[in-house]
Amino acid sequence: MSFRLFSQDFVWKAKLFTFFDNIEFSGSDVKSSQTMSGVMLAPEVGFKWDTVHKIAGGVNLLHEFGGAEVIGRIFPTAYYEYTGRPFRFIMGAFPRSEALERYPRVFFQDSLSYYRPDINGIYLEYHPSRGYVNAWLDWTGRQSETVREAFFAGISGQYNYRNLYARNYSYMFHYASKMDPFVHEALHDNMLFLTSLGADLSGRMGFSCLEINAGWVLGLERARIGAGDWISMNGLLVESRVEYEFAGLFNTFYAGDGMMNFYEDHNNDLYWGDPVYRAKVYDRLDIYFRFLRKQRVDLRLTWSLHFLEGNIYNEQMLKVRIDINNSRYTSGRQKVSTINNRMRFD
């Protein structure tokens, strides 16, 4: 008779995210002014066994400041996760931050972390010593008489060589029709690619972060109606970041074709990237201060200057993230090099 030991641990974590994001774009033709503010609480419990398997469930509760409802939106989470280096696999409804926070704003704008905090689908990552590659699926719309069928499918990756790296982000967004619509609705396919080369000199000359990269953005879109020909859009995207102690600068420059060809027809239902990339030239400078940067608490104040349409617009953001968990739990996110895992928090 043989016995096989089976070890399992009860795990829990709780995240609190509170945000104030004031966007001042009065007079702009590509983006509207608005103020978004609120607090999100995301408790989660689960079991982890054999050090690599985990099942977890929880809820993400959003209260918007000034809102009449105590809980404005509820996002359930429930997923299975396997973490055995060099592989990681997640399936279910799980936090978007586990998979897609590396993507630039031309793909996903900041407000997604406020109002679309979860992925409903699959995430698979392969992480060797010199980089990573991942594939993911996010089902965003189950077809009904009032909802269009919609989903994202994407691939991203990075290869590191000393202080240099090559990086690629991509996705395809499938936006179909409602169930038995009264009026014919064109099916849309949007594809977006960004391939870039960069250098990370963080830790040198006293800077905690010193990084620059430049790449080419390619957008392909079509509406399956009539000829349904593909529309191609191209542009240059340059990002640079400098951090010293608690202060930092992050600049993003874009020049090329205006993206989001069908924005006037479908707005943010069809495009989840920042609408400023509808312009041919755009520059954004983030000036930020990290007043708290502890293991479980991160507080950041950001003042953003947007150079667009011959004007200077500005945005102010204050964000606090708190992440606590039981002492025996260690995050399933694989440890990666600094340039792989530097997540955007602005």
Long-range contacts (C-beta under 8 A, 24 or more apart in sequence): 6-49, 6-50, 7-49, 7-50, 8-47, 8-48, 8-49, 9-47, 9-48, 9-49, 9-328, 9-329, 10-45, 10-46, 10-47, 10-326, 11-45, 11-46, 11-47, 11-48, 11-54, 11-56, 11-325, 11-326, 11-328, 11-329, 12-43, 12-44, 12-45, 12-46, 12-325, 12-326, 12-329, 13-43, 13-44, 13-323, 13-324, 13-325, 13-326, 13-329, 14-41, 14-42, 14-43, 14-44, 14-323, 14-324, 14-325, 15-40, 15-41, 15-42, 15-44, 15-95, 15-321, 15-322, 15-323, 15-324, 16-40, 16-41, 16-42, 16-320, 16-321, 16-322, 17-42, 17-113, 17-319, 17-320, 17-321, 17-322, 18-319, 18-320, 19-113, 19-114, 19-317, 19-318, 19-319, 19-320, 20-65, 20-316, 20-317, 20-318, 20-319, 21-110, 21-111, 21-114, 21-315, 21-316, 21-317, 21-319, 22-315, 22-316, 22-317, 23-313, 23-315, 24-313, 24-314, 24-315, 25-306, 25-313, 26-313, 27-311, 28-308, 28-309, 28-311, 28-313, 29-309, 30-275, 30-276, 30-278, 30-279, 30-308, 30-309, 31-274, 31-275, 31-276, 31-308, 31-313, 36-64, 36-111, 36-114, 37-64, 37-65, 37-66, 38-62, 38-63, 38-64, 38-65, 38-67, 38-72, 38-114, 39-63, 39-65, 40-114, 40-117, 42-77, 42-95, 42-117, 44-77, 48-329, 52-82, 52-83, 52-84, 53-80, 53-81, 53-82, 54-80, 54-81, 54-82, 54-83, 54-332, 55-79, 55-80, 55-81, 56-81, 60-95, 60-117, 60-118, 62-114, 62-115, 62-117, 73-115, 75-117, 75-118, 77-118, 81-332, 83-332, 83-333, 83-334, 85-127, 85-334, 86-126, 86-127, 86-128, 86-334, 87-124, 87-125, 87-126, 87-127, 88-123, 88-124, 88-125, 88-127, 88-332, 88-333, 88-334, 89-122, 89-123, 89-124, 89-125, 90-122, 90-123, 90-124, 91-121, 91-122, 91-123, 92-120, 93-118, 93-119, 93-120, 94-118, 94-119, 94-123, 95-119, 97-343, 98-123, 98-333, 99-123, 99-134, 99-136, 100-136, 100-154, 101-343, 101-344, 102-156, 102-169, 102-343, 102-344, 103-156, 103-169, 104-169, 104-194, 104-237, 104-239, 104-252, 104-344, 105-252, 105-273, 105-274, 105-277, 106-192, 106-194, 106-217, 106-237, 106-254, 106-259, 106-273, 106-274, 106-277, 107-169, 107-171, 107-192, 107-194, 107-272, 107-273, 108-272, 108-273, 109-272, 109-273, 109-274, 109-275, 110-274, 110-317, 110-346, 112-272, 116-140, 116-272, 121-151, 125-334, 127-334, 127-336, 130-159, 130-160, 130-161, 131-157, 131-158, 131-159, 131-160, 131-165, 131-340, 132-157, 132-158, 132-336, 132-340, 133-157, 133-158, 141-175, 143-176, 143-177, 143-178, 143-179, 144-178, 144-179, 145-178, 145-179, 145-180, 146-178, 147-178, 148-175, 148-176, 148-177, 148-178, 148-185, 148-269, 149-174, 149-175, 149-176, 149-177, 150-174, 150-175, 150-176, 158-339, 158-340, 160-337, 160-339, 160-340, 163-199, 163-200, 163-201, 164-197, 164-198, 164-199, 164-200, 165-197, 165-198, 165-199, 165-200, 165-213, 165-339, 166-195, 166-196, 166-197, 166-198, 167-194, 167-195, 167-196, 167-197, 167-198, 167-213, 167-215, 168-193, 168-194, 168-195, 168-196, 169-193, 169-194, 170-194, 173-270, 173-272, 175-266, 175-269, 175-270, 184-225, 186-223, 186-224, 186-225, 187-223, 187-224, 187-225, 188-221, 188-222, 188-223, 188-224, 188-262, 188-266, 188-270, 189-221, 189-222, 189-224, 190-219, 190-220, 190-221, 190-270, 190-271, 191-219, 191-220, 191-221, 192-217, 192-218, 192-219, 192-220, 192-259, 192-273, 193-217, 193-218, 193-219, 194-218, 194-237, 196-237, 196-239, 198-239, 198-339, 200-338, 200-339, 202-338, 202-339, 206-244, 207-242, 207-243, 207-244, 208-243, 208-244, 208-245, 209-241, 209-242, 209-243, 209-248, 209-342, 210-241, 210-242, 210-243, 211-239, 211-240, 211-241, 211-339, 211-342, 212-238, 212-239, 212-240, 212-241, 213-238, 213-239, 213-240, 214-238, 214-239, 217-254, 217-256, 217-259, 219-257, 219-259, 219-260, 221-261, 221-262, 223-262, 231-261, 233-257, 233-258, 233-259, 233-261, 235-259, 235-277, 246-289, 246-290, 246-291, 246-293, 247-287, 247-288, 247-289, 247-290, 248-286, 248-287, 248-288, 248-289, 248-290, 249-285, 249-286, 249-287, 249-288, 250-285, 250-286, 250-288, 250-346, 251-283, 251-284, 251-285, 251-286, 252-282, 252-283, 252-284, 253-282, 253-283, 253-284, 254-279, 254-281, 254-282, 254-283, 255-280, 255-281, 255-282, 256-280, 276-306, 276-308, 279-308, 279-309, 281-308, 282-306, 282-307, 282-308, 283-307, 283-308, 286-346, 288-346, 292-320, 296-322, 296-323, 296-324, 297-321, 297-322, 298-322, 298-345, 300-345, 300-346, 302-346, 304-346, 317-346, 319-345, 321-345
